[in-house]
């Protein structure tokens, strides 16, 4: 689920909570609308966090070339978006 899904769920909940004026005996549509609005906000926030999160890793490789020359150190850093 992404940012668009969160917005869609929020809008459907707002329609159920505020726009519809239908009485159903077995379910409270206004309460369901509020629940969907809350779920939409949660989905939206989680999606934003996942989009903004970046993963980086640092790899260090040490190789002993020659005892007289010392040690060669190579570092690689990779950053990627976690989308």
C-alpha positions as CSV (number, residue, x, y, z in Angstrom):
1,X,0.0,0.0,0.0
2,X,1.3,3.4,-0.9
3,X,0.6,7.0,-0.4
4,X,-2.2,6.9,-2.9
5,X,-3.9,4.0,-1.1
6,X,-3.8,5.9,2.2
7,X,-5.4,9.0,0.6
8,X,-8.0,6.8,-1.1
9,X,-9.0,5.0,2.2
10,X,-9.1,8.4,4.0
11,X,-11.4,9.9,1.3
12,X,-13.8,6.8,1.3
13,X,-13.9,7.1,5.1
14,X,-14.7,10.8,4.9
15,X,-17.5,10.1,2.4
16,X,-19.0,7.5,4.7
17,X,-18.7,9.7,7.8
18,X,-19.9,13.0,6.4
19,X,-21.5,12.7,3.0
20,X,-23.9,9.7,3.3
21,X,-27.1,10.1,5.1
22,X,-28.2,6.4,5.1
23,X,-29.3,4.5,8.2
24,X,-28.5,0.8,8.3
25,X,-29.6,-1.2,11.3
26,X,-26.8,-3.7,11.4
27,X,-23.8,-1.3,11.0
28,X,-23.0,2.3,11.9
29,X,-21.6,3.8,8.7
30,X,-20.4,7.0,10.4
31,X,-18.3,5.0,12.8
32,X,-16.9,2.9,9.9
33,X,-16.1,6.1,8.1
34,X,-14.1,7.4,11.1
35,X,-12.2,4.0,11.3
36,X,-11.4,4.2,7.6
37,X,-10.2,7.8,8.0
38,X,-7.9,6.7,10.8
39,X,-6.6,3.8,8.8
40,X,-5.9,6.0,5.9
41,X,-3.8,8.4,8.0
42,X,-1.8,5.4,9.4
43,X,-1.2,4.0,5.9
44,X,-0.2,7.4,4.6
45,X,2.3,8.0,7.5
46,X,3.8,4.5,7.2
47,X,4.2,5.0,3.4
48,X,5.9,8.3,3.9
49,X,8.3,6.8,6.5
50,X,9.2,3.9,4.1
51,X,9.8,6.3,1.2
52,X,12.0,8.6,3.2
53,X,14.0,5.8,4.8
54,X,17.4,5.3,3.2
55,X,19.5,2.3,3.7
56,X,23.3,2.6,3.6
57,X,26.0,0.0,4.2
58,X,29.7,0.3,4.7
59,X,32.0,-2.6,3.6
60,X,35.6,-2.6,4.7
61,X,38.1,-4.9,3.0
62,X,41.6,-5.3,4.4
63,X,44.3,-7.1,2.5
64,X,47.9,-7.5,3.6
65,X,50.0,-6.8,0.6
66,X,53.6,-6.9,1.9
67,X,54.8,-6.7,5.5
68,X,57.3,-4.0,4.6
69,X,54.7,-1.8,2.7
70,X,51.9,-2.2,5.3
71,X,48.2,-2.9,4.8
72,X,45.9,-1.8,2.1
73,X,42.4,-0.7,3.2
74,X,39.5,-0.4,0.8
75,X,36.1,1.0,1.9
76,X,32.9,0.8,-0.2
77,X,29.8,2.7,0.8
78,X,26.5,2.0,-1.0
79,X,23.3,4.0,-0.5
80,X,20.0,2.9,-2.0
81,X,16.4,4.1,-1.6
82,X,14.1,1.6,0.0
83,X,11.1,2.2,-2.2
